[in-house]
Amino acid sequence: MLRTISIMTGKGSTNHNERKFHAANTDPSRSHLNVTYRNEKLQDAYHKLFDEALQKYNAKQTRKDRMIDDYYEKIRTGKQEKPFYEIIVQIGNKDDMSSNYRNGDGAKIILDEYFQSFEQRNPNLYVFSAHLHMDEATPHLHIDFIPFTTGSKRGLETRVSMKQALKSQGFSGGSKSNTEWNQWVDSEKEALADVMSRYGVTWDQRGTHKKHLSVEDYKLQEREKEIKSAETELKNLQSEIGAARERIDAYDDCETELRQITKDLDEDPAYQLPEPQTIMTAKKYKSTFVDPLIVTLKAVIKKLVIRFFKMKSDYEARIANANVLERKYYKLQNERDALQTELDNLRPFAEEDKLLRRFYGDISIKQMVEKKLHRNRDKSRGARG
């Protein structure tokens, strides 16, 4: 069974999604079949996500005009980010997946399973509203979410950002046709196609030259992406560790500098008291030579003490950071190795799957699987009897 996949950007009308009113294209007699997964107020979601970061941000501000009273209002009235995004997910169309017929019930099951793993796949997209509609021509999902990033150095530590949210999930922009958003939508389509394949439905990719991936091929491709991402992160970590170690090694130069300053204090005429002149009184000698030298020495000592403690603090921080980076590096290396093992284990299955499909065809394989499942069910019933 071939069916298209559609993931469109919605208008984000939460009142319509919640069926607080019915439009001309809805059938109220079927509204009881709709499913509500999430129904949280947008403002409440903002409080949950950003209040802690907002308090920290405001506590650091010395000027009142830089404080933010309401983060939701700031985003809503600003021009940089949208308060939230909506996607509408649909399988097929009103002709082959009508809500009124059996195929519509199949679409409901597939869309339900797809949504159950949506948040796991998208940890940086906070879903506050999600509804499955069965009272329109074709079953479809409305998913409303707030994209956010954590650990930000600018503004709030946790803040709204679609670009950074998708980047955190491994999607980095390329050409105009290969933006973070386009990459993410393609990935979600692949995830939906994976669910469809378990129910005997194949993704009909009309208008493209991209062949639908089998489940094994899809998993293989995903693992290859994860390994590539892990290797990039490992390379970046190596650079960071190297930079941290270089900074630590540079403190040897600081010790050399301190030794030079100590030598100057002992030998440089600027830091030595001259012999008193025979006609100069002790009071005059003190005001002319001793007092200025004490002031100069105090300034040098103060500067040395400040530099010492700053250097000591910075040195300890660099050591700690290098150790953290190294632990993260080895952990990521282990994860990469585990992914590589899984990838190696998947390759034979993917190759076998391709050969089987080429030899028997998708329909024959589906029939064989169904026959096997039928036999297992008969055996199970016989055992119970």
Secondary structure, 3 states (H helix, E strand, C coil): CEECEEEEECCCCHHHHCCCCCCCCCCHHHHHHCEEEEECCHHHHHHHHHHHHHHHHHHHCCCHHHCCCCHHHHHHHCCCCCCCEEEEEEECCCCCCCCCCHHHHHHHHHHHHHHHCHHHHCCCEEEEEEEEECCCCCCEEEEEEEEEECCCCCCCCCEECHHHHHHHCCCCCCCCCCCHHHHHHHHHHHHHHHHHHCCCCEECCCCCCCCCCCHHHHHHHHHHHHHHHHHHHHHHHHHHHHHHHHHHHCHHHHHHHHHHHHHHHHHCHHHCCCCCCCCCCHHHHHHHHHHHHHHHHHHHHHHHHHHHHHHHHHHHHHHHHHHHHHHHHHHHHHHHHHHHHHHHHHHHHHHHHHHHHHHHCHHHHHHHHHHHHHHHHHHHHHHHC
